[in-house]
Amino acid sequence: MRIDKVAQGAGQSRDAPGLPLMRAPTVVAALARSYDNFAVIRLALALAVVVSHAFSVSIGSTRFEPLFAATGFTLGEHAVNGFFAVSGFLVTMSFDRRGWRKYVLARVLRVAPGLVVATFAVVALGAALTRLPAAEYWREPSLWRFILRTLTEFKSSAPLPGVFENNPYQFPMGTVWTLKYEVFCYAGVFALGVSGLLRRRLAAPILVAGLFASLVAIDTFVPNASEKVHTALRLALAFSIGGCLYLWRDRARISTIAVVVLALATALLHASPFYKALLFATESYGVLWLALMPGLSHPVLALRHDLSFGTYLYGWPVQQALVQLAPAAGALSLLAPSLAITLGVAALSWFLVERPALSLKVRWGDTPRGDGSAAW
């Protein structure tokens, strides 16, 4: 069904009498507008990760991080959940609009060039900061293992020789670990797409329900399950909720009441096995509500330049470098310079690497959009 026709029907039902939830706009009606908040929200989430890491990078612990005591998760973890919800929505849309060949190309161009350049940029930064002589630094096998493991395994804990040895954390690219889960989710969308299950939309809510139930079951019966299991399930749930909202865009609604109800349920069930699953579902739906809600969207917020990926990649090494150069400075003292430097480097990454790479999609017949989803 064409999106403009669906949006027209959605606009009619929005004003129809009935429950407040049913008067909320559908997702497809929100998508019919020429602008949205996706780009500014992705940037806000990336900046939230940098703010969160200001505490852990400088003291080596999350115990003083703003949200950890209240929610059990850091601000950075909440932001990553939001990233995956937005990614699930936009990546599923990418497959739906492009087909599998252009989808694969778009995914590679969105991640690989920025990551490769960031990895070598951090290696160059390490050369300036290492305690080793330059010749020894470049000969060290651990340097080349760092490059290989970062680019093939998305390994966050790989060190550089003689770099950040006196910092609370020694590794220079502490955020790349999430890319492993992101790529798995990309592969999941690909598999569902080529098998035809994306068009049979029931697969999406079944997947969401299964992941939600798995989180509840683990917290009920295996509360000491490994962090990797929890992480895989929560990120997959967030991504799947985003994809499900896109696939059911003609019926799913962007409802303020739904956000409030989910938030209240999460707070009321804080001490129950349902808490984590509800928390992740609430913030996944909530971040998409922020991105698509008509009353919250404005052309001024529809950023045409996406600095989020660069901010996410470079925030950690910038903060690590500042901690090495000013080890006595506290988290709050280093926060402003780390944000300013990170945004500057992210802008260079966007204009010199990411945007030129994404422009290659046009040569393959891809039609660019003018909204915040253009980079996807």
Residue, then its C-alpha position, 0 to 999 in steps of 0.5 A: m500500500r502506498i504511504d501517501k494513501v495510508a497516511q490519508g486514511a490515518g489522518q481521517s481516523r485520527d479525528a474520529p470520535g472514540l478513545p483518546l488512544m485511537r485519536a492519536p496519529t498513526v506512525v504512517a501519518a507522522l512519516a508522511r510529513s517532510y521532517d521528523n526528529f530522528a537526527v536530533i534525537r540520535l545526536a542527543l542520545a550520542l551526547a548522553v553516552v558521552v555525558s555518562h562516560a565522563f563519570s566511568v572514564s574518569i573514576g573507573s566506576t559507574r557508581f556515581e553515574p547520574l541514573f545508575a542508582a535510581t534505575g539500575f542502568t547508566l544514562g549511557e545504557h538508556a541511550v544505547n537502548g534508544f539508539f537500538a529502537v531508532s535503528g530498528f525503526l529506520v533499518t526496517m524501513s530501509f529494507d522495506r524501501r530499498g530491497w535486499r541489495k541496496y539495503v546491504l549496500a546502505r548498511v555497509l556504507r553507514v557503518a564501515p567507512g566511519l568505523v575504519v577511519a575512526t580506528f586508524a585515527v585512534v591509532a594515530l592518537g595513540a602514537a602521540l600519547t604512547r609512552l613508547p618510542a614511535a618506532e617501537y609503537w608501530r612495531e608492536p604486534s598489539l597495535w595490529r591486533f587492536i586494528l584487527r579486533t576492532l574492525t572484525e570483532f568490534k572489540s572494545s577491550a583491545p588496548l594500544p601499546g603504551v597508551f592510557e596505561n595509567n587511566p582507570y580504563q586502558f582501552p581506547m575505543g570503549t563504545v564499539w562493542t554495541l556495533k556487534y549487536e547492531v550488525f546481528c540485528y541488521a542480519g536479522v532484518f535481512a533474514l526476515g526480509v528475504s524470507g518474506l516474514l517482514r511482509r507477514r507482519l505477525a512475525a514482528p509482534i511475536l518476536v517482541a513478545g518472545l524477547f519480552a517474555s525471555l527477559v521476564a523469565i530470566d529475571t524470574f528464574v535465572p537472576n544471576a544470568s550473565e550480563k551478555v545474555h541480558t545485554a543481547l536480549r535488551l538490545a534485541l528487544a529495543f531494536s525489535i520494538g522499533g521494527c515492529l512499529y514501522l511494520w505496523r505503521d498504518r495501525a500503530r499510534i504515536s500516543t502520549i497516553a501510551v507513554v504515560v501508561l508504560a512509564l507508570a507501569t514501569a515505576l509500579l513494577h520496579a521491584s518485580p521481574f517485569y521491571k527491566a522488560l517494561l523499562f526497555a519497552t517504555e524507553s524504546y516506544g518513548v524515544l520513537w514517540l519523541a521522534l515522530m510526535p507531530g506536536l514535538s516535531h519542527p523543521v528546525l529540529a530536522l537536522r540535515h547533518d548526522l553527527s551521531f555516529g561520529t560522536y558515539l565513536y570518538g567520545w570515548p577516545v577523546q575522554q580517555a585522552l583528556v583523562q591522561l593529559a589531566p588525571a587530577a581533573g574530575a568528571l564534570s571538569l572534563l565534560a565541557p571540553s570533551l563534548a566540544i572536541t567530540l562534536g568537532v571531530a564528529a563533524l569532520s567525520w561526517f563531512l569528510v568520511e560518512r557523508p561522502a560514503l553515503s553519497l555513493k548510494v545515489r550511484w546505485g539508484d537510491t533516492p535520497r530523502g530530505d528528512g532525518s532518516a536520509a542517512w539510513 
